[in-house]
């Protein structure tokens, strides 16, 4: 198991405790509960650009080309980041639809600068070949969308700072919550959507606001 330094864990705990609304526990099925069926989902909000950057965390992902990349590789452009698993039949496709819905509400120039990172917590099954096929089958722009997976340690670390909960079941499926988190160019959390089918206006407003 990869050991994390006390500084890294302090940083992660600060991000989680100080900047994130507490997510609801996973539902009784293997998929997240749609937001319109939940009364406990926090209202999306834009936060100030304070606190540490996620890019300071030593978290790595493996992309669809099989390349291991640090989170810091995404520095320099606004990033929508979420977590999923490829064999999810209901919540995760809806999560992809929500990401595309955000894109459709953006002007072309803003959309061209935006990057999307979807990180699987099911690395054993979501191999680079599977992620490559998903990218093509689901009509994702490979120039701007990155499907990747992470090791158990890195997936847990990333889920912790993003406020996403998941648990593997005996049948290989997962309990999980769903969230879309917006990072600014420096990797600081600026807005989030918890649940599915939420109003993305907070994210759209931040991305389209004058610099």
Secondary structure, DSSP 8 states (H G I E B T S, - for coil): -----HHHHHHHHHHHHHH--------SSSS---GGG-S------B--S-S--GGGS--EEEETTS-EEEGGGGTTS-EEEEEE-TT-SSHHHHHHHHHHHHHHTS-HHHHHH-EEEEEES-TTTS-HHHHHHHHHHTT--TTTEEEEE--HHHHHHHHHHHT--EEE-TTS-EEE--EEEEE-TTS-EEEEEESSS---HHHHHHHHS--
